[in-house]
Amino acid sequence: MENEKKLKVGVIGVGALGRHHARLYAQSPNAEVVGIFDVQPETAERVGNEFNLKVFPDWRHLAEQCDALSVAVPANFHAVTTLPLLEMGKHVLVEKPIAASVEEAEAMVQCAAKHNVVLAVGHVERFNPAMDFLEKYASNTRFVEAHRLAQYPPPRPGLPRRGTEVSVVLDLMIHDIDLVLRMIPAEVERFDVVGIPVLSKTEDIVNARIKFKNGSCASLTASRVSQEPMRRFRVFQEDSYISMDYGKHFGMVLKRNRIGLARRDVNLDEKNALAAELEDFIAAVNNSIRTGTVCRPKVPGEQGLQALKLAVAIQDEARRYNDQYGFKFAPCTAGELN
């Protein structure tokens, strides 16, 4: 009887990230995993055996038996995978970025609205304990500085290196773009961007300085060719300074009071952000089914589209800058990498 109350879910794409979707759904008391699908049968079999999940040879047969699905395929396949599911009336959580182009993302948002289903986007940092804290102190934000640096992803047989099918802006920086848009509720006035490809055919390192119409500013740096990983997010407000180091699971707040500055330390390791994201999606779907009205998840498709629009504009500005100054780059081939 208890299982009948669980949401029937499936996962399409069980590679590096999709595997964790499958694992956490299987652990959730609120979900029943119908099965998984991957275009690489050996990947699907491996994950199916690891978590004792049924492997479907056809994604449509899987979807037909599900109420909701996670889509964790490469970004350039998000739209072509998600749109048929939405048209079937299925609720979908698609990994970030929502799509590889604004046009595709707009089509996905419109399709979800047409079929009255939940479309959530996997901006998992929104569920990080750091963001839980930052959202409470979002007012009066004047300057944000973010560094998101990662090592170049390892090779995958028969597939491009994870994330390199799109620019590092859509791969990594979009996390911080999404956070900044939540911290600074104002329209973008202008931005300056520099970025170059190093090892792949798209930008591997980018810096963007974004000016908002309310006078606030954000400086974002993203790289996937760094030797040392780094995930730092710093916020300067009118009366406080907030520093979050995701890598060290540590945060600090300095806030002005009547006698000077008061310090408060923040523990960033209080919860599993991806598990929280999946539970939020499950709750939104269950509420939608129960009420007959689409309930918004924490990161709805519209917000994924908003972040993508700015990310694509930043990516395009980096390319325009390079063209204007005649900068030419010849990324090395995979065979040249150690």
VOVEXVEX-930721 format. One record per residue (C-alpha): residue number from 1; residue in one letter; y, z, x. Coordinates in nm, 3 decimals, always signed. Each point is the difference from the previous one (the first is absolute). Example, Ala and Ser with C-alpha at 12.3 -4.5 7.8 and 13.67 -1.06 7.14 Angstrom:
2
  seq  type        v        w        u
    1     A   -0.450   +0.780   +1.230
    2     S   +0.344   -0.066   +0.137
***
This chain:
338
  seq  type        v        w        u
    1     M   +0.000   +0.000   +0.000
    2     E   +0.239   +0.085   +0.280
    3     N   -0.051   -0.342   +0.164
    4     E   +0.105   -0.171   -0.325
    5     K   +0.345   +0.148   +0.045
    6     K   +0.039   -0.133   +0.351
    7     L   +0.200   -0.314   +0.066
    8     K   -0.222   -0.290   +0.101
    9     V   +0.141   -0.138   +0.325
   10     G   -0.085   -0.263   +0.260
   11     V   +0.130   -0.102   +0.339
   12     I   +0.059   -0.357   +0.113
   13     G   +0.026   -0.016   +0.377
   14     V   -0.171   +0.286   +0.186
   15     G   +0.118   -0.057   +0.355
   16     A   +0.200   +0.253   +0.201
   17     L   +0.201   +0.132   -0.295
   18     G   -0.207   -0.103   -0.300
   19     R   -0.291   +0.199   +0.140
   20     H   +0.207   +0.315   -0.046
   21     H   +0.089   -0.099   -0.357
   22     A   -0.371   -0.022   -0.073
   23     R   -0.074   +0.331   +0.175
   24     L   +0.274   +0.193   -0.178
   25     Y   -0.074   -0.147   -0.342
   26     A   -0.362   +0.108   +0.051
   27     Q   +0.122   +0.355   +0.072
   28     S   +0.240   +0.013   -0.294
   29     P   -0.105   +0.209   -0.301
   30     N   +0.201   -0.240   -0.217
   31     A   -0.155   -0.333   +0.102
   32     E   -0.336   -0.175   -0.017
   33     V   -0.038   -0.273   +0.260
   34     V   -0.164   -0.297   -0.170
   35     G   -0.027   -0.183   +0.331
   36     I   +0.170   -0.188   +0.281
   37     F   +0.051   -0.359   +0.111
   38     D   +0.100   -0.162   +0.328
   39     V   +0.005   -0.364   +0.113
   40     Q   -0.187   +0.119   +0.308
   41     P   -0.342   +0.095   -0.147
   42     E   -0.100   +0.199   +0.307
   43     T   +0.314   +0.214   -0.033
   44     A   -0.072   +0.066   -0.366
   45     E   -0.363   +0.088   +0.073
   46     R   +0.099   +0.239   +0.278
   47     V   +0.252   +0.186   -0.217
   48     G   -0.234   -0.006   -0.299
   49     N   -0.276   +0.159   +0.205
   50     E   +0.238   +0.253   +0.154
   51     F   +0.122   +0.135   -0.334
   52     N   -0.296   -0.097   -0.220
   53     L   +0.204   -0.250   -0.204
   54     K   -0.114   -0.314   -0.179
   55     V   +0.102   -0.325   +0.171
   56     F   +0.095   -0.291   -0.224
   57     P   -0.040   -0.357   +0.130
   58     D   +0.270   -0.122   -0.240
   59     W   +0.338   +0.171   -0.052
   60     R   +0.025   -0.112   -0.362
   61     H   -0.329   +0.167   -0.094
   62     L   +0.130   +0.320   +0.158
   63     A   +0.333   -0.021   -0.180
   64     E   -0.162   -0.057   -0.338
   65     Q   -0.163   +0.343   +0.021
   66     C   +0.312   +0.187   +0.119
   67     D   +0.307   +0.148   -0.166
   68     A   +0.197   -0.010   +0.323
   69     L   -0.031   -0.135   +0.353
   70     S   +0.146   +0.044   +0.345
   71     V   +0.085   -0.320   +0.190
   72     A   -0.004   +0.051   +0.377
   73     V   -0.030   -0.355   +0.133
   74     P   +0.234   -0.158   +0.260
   75     A   +0.359   -0.024   -0.126
   76     N   +0.001   -0.379   -0.027
   77     F   -0.283   +0.029   -0.255
   78     H   +0.154   +0.275   -0.215
   79     A   +0.138   -0.228   -0.268
   80     V   -0.298   -0.234   -0.029
   81     T   -0.228   +0.304   -0.033
   82     T   +0.214   +0.216   -0.227
   83     L   +0.128   -0.253   -0.253
   84     P   -0.345   -0.085   -0.146
   85     L   -0.073   +0.372   -0.038
   86     L   +0.326   +0.060   -0.187
   87     E   -0.073   -0.299   -0.223
   88     M   -0.336   +0.161   -0.082
   89     G   +0.192   +0.307   -0.120
   90     K   -0.101   +0.216   +0.295
   91     H   +0.221   +0.268   +0.151
   92     V   +0.058   -0.061   +0.373
   93     L   +0.107   +0.194   +0.307
   94     V   +0.084   -0.259   +0.265
   95     E   +0.061   +0.102   +0.359
   96     K   +0.343   -0.051   +0.157
   97     P   +0.176   -0.232   +0.027
   98     I   -0.037   -0.093   -0.365
   99     A   -0.025   -0.366   +0.108
  100     A   +0.085   -0.229   +0.291
  101     S   +0.292   -0.162   -0.184
  102     V   +0.259   +0.104   -0.255
  103     E   -0.109   -0.278   -0.236
  104     E   -0.359   +0.125   +0.000
  105     A   +0.113   +0.360   -0.055
  106     E   +0.222   -0.098   -0.292
  107     A   -0.292   -0.182   -0.160
  108     M   -0.217   +0.310   +0.039
  109     V   +0.258   +0.231   -0.157
  110     Q   +0.054   -0.240   -0.289
  111     C   -0.374   -0.039   -0.055
  112     A   -0.056   +0.376   -0.011
  113     A   +0.280   +0.036   -0.257
  114     K   -0.140   -0.286   -0.210
  115     H   -0.347   +0.155   -0.016
  116     N   +0.123   +0.361   -0.035
  117     V   -0.187   +0.133   +0.302
  118     V   +0.089   +0.230   +0.288
  119     L   +0.095   -0.169   +0.328
  120     A   +0.034   +0.252   +0.283
  121     V   +0.084   -0.076   +0.364
  122     G   -0.154   +0.185   +0.293
  123     H   +0.309   +0.136   +0.172
  124     V   -0.202   +0.300   +0.110
  125     E   +0.286   +0.166   +0.191
  126     R   +0.154   +0.086   -0.338
  127     F   -0.287   +0.247   -0.038
  128     N   +0.042   +0.152   +0.344
  129     P   +0.097   +0.369   -0.008
  130     A   +0.308   -0.099   +0.201
  131     M   +0.124   -0.223   -0.280
  132     D   -0.076   +0.268   -0.258
  133     F   +0.250   +0.210   +0.190
  134     L   +0.253   -0.276   +0.074
  135     E   +0.020   -0.107   -0.364
  136     K   +0.126   +0.347   -0.089
  137     Y   +0.286   -0.042   +0.248
  138     A   +0.082   -0.369   -0.052
  139     S   +0.355   +0.057   -0.122
  140     N   +0.286   -0.041   +0.248
  141     T   -0.211   -0.193   +0.251
  142     R   +0.234   -0.173   +0.244
  143     F   -0.223   -0.133   +0.279
  144     V   -0.373   -0.060   +0.036
  145     E   -0.175   -0.085   +0.326
  146     A   -0.367   -0.101   -0.003
  147     H   -0.241   -0.105   +0.274
  148     R   -0.343   -0.133   -0.094
  149     L   -0.184   -0.114   +0.312
  150     A   -0.367   -0.093   +0.027
  151     Q   -0.240   -0.155   +0.247
  152     Y   -0.102   -0.362   -0.047
  153     P   -0.292   -0.010   -0.247
  154     P   -0.347   -0.077   +0.136
  155     P   -0.170   -0.336   -0.063
  156     R   -0.218   -0.058   -0.307
  157     P   -0.279   -0.259   -0.003
  158     G   +0.099   -0.296   -0.213
  159     L   +0.332   +0.156   -0.107
  160     P   +0.351   +0.037   +0.145
  161     R   +0.085   +0.338   +0.148
  162     R   +0.080   +0.241   -0.282
  163     G   +0.357   -0.038   -0.121
  164     T   +0.092   -0.292   +0.226
  165     E   -0.022   -0.249   -0.287
  166     V   +0.356   +0.117   -0.079
  167     S   +0.301   +0.117   +0.200
  168     V   +0.012   +0.360   +0.121
  169     V   +0.279   +0.039   -0.257
  170     L   -0.248   -0.051   -0.284
  171     D   -0.281   +0.171   +0.190
  172     L   +0.165   +0.323   +0.119
  173     M   +0.377   +0.012   -0.054
  174     I   -0.039   -0.044   -0.376
  175     H   -0.125   +0.362   -0.017
  176     D   +0.337   +0.123   +0.126
  177     I   +0.194   -0.257   -0.202
  178     D   -0.163   +0.144   -0.312
  179     L   +0.081   +0.357   +0.108
  180     V   +0.362   -0.086   +0.079
  181     L   +0.047   -0.166   -0.339
  182     R   -0.113   +0.327   -0.159
  183     M   +0.223   +0.213   +0.225
  184     I   +0.313   -0.215   -0.045
  185     P   +0.049   -0.107   -0.364
  186     A   +0.257   -0.270   +0.070
  187     E   +0.013   -0.377   +0.039
  188     V   -0.031   -0.154   +0.346
  189     E   +0.332   -0.132   +0.130
  190     R   -0.114   -0.170   +0.320
  191     F   -0.249   +0.027   +0.286
  192     D   -0.042   -0.107   +0.362
  193     V   -0.344   -0.085   +0.135
  194     V   -0.170   -0.091   +0.326
  195     G   -0.371   -0.065   +0.034
  196     I   -0.252   -0.204   +0.195
  197     P   -0.367   -0.097   +0.001
  198     V   -0.181   +0.124   +0.310
  199     L   -0.374   -0.038   -0.049
  200     S   -0.029   -0.153   -0.347
  201     K   +0.163   -0.291   -0.183
  202     T   +0.228   +0.227   -0.200
  203     E   +0.248   +0.270   +0.104
  204     D   -0.170   +0.288   +0.184
  205     I   +0.309   +0.212   +0.063
  206     V   +0.313   +0.018   -0.216
  207     N   +0.311   +0.217   -0.024
  208     A   +0.216   -0.004   -0.311
  209     R   +0.327   +0.180   -0.068
  210     I   +0.072   +0.015   -0.373
  211     K   +0.340   +0.087   -0.149
  212     F   +0.018   +0.113   -0.364
  213     K   +0.291   -0.033   -0.240
  214     N   +0.040   +0.378   -0.028
  215     G   +0.069   +0.026   +0.375
  216     S   -0.348   +0.115   +0.102
  217     C   -0.190   -0.172   +0.280
  218     A   -0.359   -0.034   +0.122
  219     S   -0.138   -0.108   +0.338
  220     L   -0.366   -0.105   -0.012
  221     T   -0.224   -0.101   +0.290
  222     A   -0.355   -0.124   -0.040
  223     S   -0.241   -0.119   +0.268
  224     R   -0.370   -0.080   +0.014
  225     V   -0.004   -0.061   +0.377
  226     S   +0.077   +0.352   +0.119
  227     Q   -0.210   +0.197   +0.244
  228     E   +0.067   +0.331   -0.172
  229     P   -0.012   +0.028   -0.382
  230     M   +0.302   +0.165   -0.163
  231     R   +0.098   +0.078   -0.359
  232     R   +0.332   +0.179   -0.023
  233     F   +0.244   +0.020   -0.287
  234     R   +0.335   +0.176   +0.043
  235     V   +0.258   +0.058   -0.271
  236     F   +0.362   +0.102   +0.057
  237     Q   +0.170   +0.146   -0.308
  238     E   +0.341   +0.151   -0.067
  239     D   -0.123   +0.353   +0.056
  240     S   -0.339   -0.035   +0.168
  241     Y   -0.226   -0.181   +0.245
  242     I   -0.365   -0.072   -0.083
  243     S   -0.253   -0.118   +0.259
  244     M   -0.356   -0.103   -0.084
  245     D   -0.260   -0.090   +0.263
  246     Y   -0.304   -0.134   -0.185
  247     G   -0.200   -0.038   +0.320
  248     K   +0.037   +0.368   +0.086
  249     H   -0.024   +0.108   -0.367
  250     F   +0.320   +0.197   +0.044
  251     G   +0.340   +0.005   -0.165
  252     M   +0.320   +0.195   +0.043
  253     V   +0.308   +0.058   -0.213
  254     L   +0.332   +0.126   +0.131
  255     K   +0.232   +0.091   -0.288
  256     R   +0.356   +0.130   +0.016
  257     N   +0.069   +0.333   -0.162
  258     R   +0.282   +0.255   +0.007
  259     I   -0.088   +0.132   +0.345
  260     G   -0.107   -0.320   +0.176
  261     L   -0.329   -0.195   -0.004
  262     A   -0.324   +0.120   -0.155
  263     R   -0.328   -0.153   +0.118
  264     R   -0.308   -0.060   -0.211
  265     D   -0.328   -0.147   +0.130
  266     V   -0.206   -0.229   -0.224
  267     N   -0.377   -0.051   +0.013
  268     L   -0.079   -0.369   -0.045
  269     D   -0.377   +0.043   -0.009
  270     E   -0.034   +0.159   -0.342
  271     K   -0.177   -0.280   -0.187
  272     N   -0.173   -0.336   +0.027
  273     A   +0.274   -0.250   -0.095
  274     L   -0.241   -0.281   -0.090
  275     A   -0.206   +0.229   -0.221
  276     A   +0.320   +0.109   -0.174
  277     E   +0.097   -0.366   -0.048
  278     L   -0.334   -0.083   -0.161
  279     E   +0.016   +0.302   -0.230
  280     D   +0.351   -0.100   -0.107
  281     F   -0.130   -0.349   -0.083
  282     I   -0.297   +0.142   -0.193
  283     A   +0.231   +0.228   -0.199
  284     A   +0.239   -0.287   -0.083
  285     V   -0.289   -0.216   -0.121
  286     N   -0.159   +0.278   -0.205
  287     N   +0.335   +0.082   -0.163
  288     S   +0.055   -0.368   -0.075
  289     I   -0.342   -0.034   -0.161
  290     R   +0.044   +0.320   -0.201
  291     T   +0.352   -0.074   -0.127
  292     G   -0.015   -0.378   -0.025
  293     T   +0.325   -0.015   +0.197
  294     V   +0.013   -0.092   +0.369
  295     C   +0.077   +0.310   +0.206
  296     R   +0.176   -0.054   +0.329
  297     P   -0.176   +0.112   +0.319
  298     K   +0.208   +0.154   +0.275
  299     V   +0.036   -0.340   +0.168
  300     P   +0.005   -0.266   -0.273
  301     G   -0.006   -0.372   +0.066
  302     E   +0.375   -0.024   -0.055
  303     Q   +0.067   +0.234   +0.293
  304     G   -0.251   -0.186   +0.217
  305     L   +0.192   -0.319   -0.083
  306     Q   +0.332   +0.166   +0.087
  307     A   -0.130   +0.105   +0.342
  308     L   -0.148   -0.345   +0.061
  309     K   +0.327   -0.178   -0.082
  310     L   +0.185   +0.197   +0.266
  311     A   -0.288   -0.033   +0.247
  312     V   -0.010   -0.380   -0.039
  313     A   +0.379   -0.019   +0.039
  314     I   -0.024   +0.202   +0.322
  315     Q   -0.285   -0.219   +0.127
  316     D   +0.195   -0.317   -0.078
  317     E   +0.312   +0.133   +0.172
  318     A   -0.198   +0.064   +0.319
  319     R   -0.117   -0.361   -0.005
  320     R   +0.349   -0.131   -0.077
  321     Y   +0.140   +0.203   +0.292
  322     N   -0.256   -0.146   +0.239
  323     D   +0.067   -0.354   -0.122
  324     Q   +0.377   +0.046   +0.028
  325     Y   -0.020   +0.102   +0.365
  326     G   -0.278   -0.241   +0.089
  327     F   -0.256   +0.269   +0.084
  328     K   -0.350   -0.147   +0.024
  329     F   -0.317   +0.203   +0.028
  330     A   -0.356   -0.093   +0.085
  331     P   -0.232   +0.286   -0.106
  332     C   -0.312   +0.026   +0.209
  333     T   -0.338   -0.090   -0.148
  334     A   -0.269   +0.252   -0.081
  335     G   -0.195   -0.111   +0.306
  336     E   +0.285   +0.112   +0.224
  337     L   -0.010   +0.358   -0.129
  338     N   -0.189   +0.270   +0.181
***
